[in-house]
Amino acid sequence: MEFKQEGIISSVKRHSLAEEAEIRPGEHLCAINGQPVRDLLDVSFAAADTEVVLTIRGIDGALRDVKVEKGIDEDLGLSFEQAVFDRVRLCHNHCVFCFVDRMIPGLRKTLYVRDDDYRLSFLYGNFVTLTNLSEEDYQRILTTHLSPLYVSVHATDPAVRERMMINRQSSGLMEKLERLFAAGIHIHAQIVCCPGWNDGAVLDRSYHDLLAHADHVEDMAIVPVGITRNTANLPDLRLFTPAEAARMVDTVTAWQEECRRRLGRTFVYLGDEFYILAGRPLPPADWYDGFPQLENGIGLTRNFLEEWDEAEARSADGGKAAVRNYVIPVGVSAYGQLRAFLDAFNRKYGTDHRLLPVENDFFGHSINVTGLLTATDILKNLPPDRPVILPKVVLNADQLFLDDVSLADFCRRAGRPVALAEGGRDLHALLLKQEGEAPQAGKAAGSCILPGRSSGDAKNPTDYTRAFRR
């Protein structure tokens, strides 16, 4: 029997139901209770029964049925290579600001995948435009209550959205959202803001349209457009000026104050780049309401500083600084925000750790966030001899930099100890470790865990961070 899609099993948890049933990595899950499975969502819902029959295709290609009896919330113990077993839904838009279109040519193919898949939105927080949903897709979202979804709004003005996304299907956004809201679906909204396109009065309308649905719109993130050095045959865009960024901060701060009075939460957030460009202080941590869009660049710096301060407070009664003095490469935008905390640490402990601001020659100097640094740019700026602490955000789940350099190759070319830090807490812990204790880079990154949503973990099939949307 042939199945249109099959889930490739990447691992089987020890002592799990799947291991007891003699299911092995490399085999394929084809169906559950006779129903083909398209993705982790199908697996999650179908495997909720107390008795399930799994159709497995063995490594030799032979099919067999495996009966499993389980508790209602008991996990099968299966992990999969990908979250989506059929093809990832691709983007039908041609957005003027699309970062994938501006990607540097010649890299691995997965960096050029323009996904627009509602399943990845629910599972991983990938942003979707809602322009390629069929009626069957809507019914699945509504009946299985896939909430929250992450939605790229960009503009609620239909004409502006269609002009920016170059797709006639993009203009009916509010009607699509209202259909979701009527069924109790919540969203996280994103606006990639482009000067002269969707700022000013257009942004004001988008804010008020989304605010009117604040019962179902969890939050609204405004991030600035990112422009690489690859501009050939692409729409002419420009970056925000410092004065424009300052006006944006003033406008959104007034909206935030209004929302905190009316809603009890901030609701609308700006990407860190606006505050940095404007030379304005970041909002306090409580204005980020738990950092719901942290991976979208909303509050990254403030969250880092909060983690660092908490770690420093816990170590106030003790803690010895690392014997070695590290160098920590960061994007130019982060350098100015983070330098003071490391200077204070050095004074306190008598150390000489250094932040290294790295210009992004690979994508162009207008791209200044840490998450888009490449191994090539970092390596050519490293001072001699010092061990390195890499921000973990520069690597994907396969331990690859954006320029296709592996972490292992980076370590070899650097010729010195290399450690990874995920945030302020990790970095503080590394700087307090003694020589020989700092973990070396190369430890495999963890799979994306989907607690309570599926019977196994899986890698997000898209190979770029949400920062690439910008």
Disulfide bonds with the S-S distance in Angstrom:
none
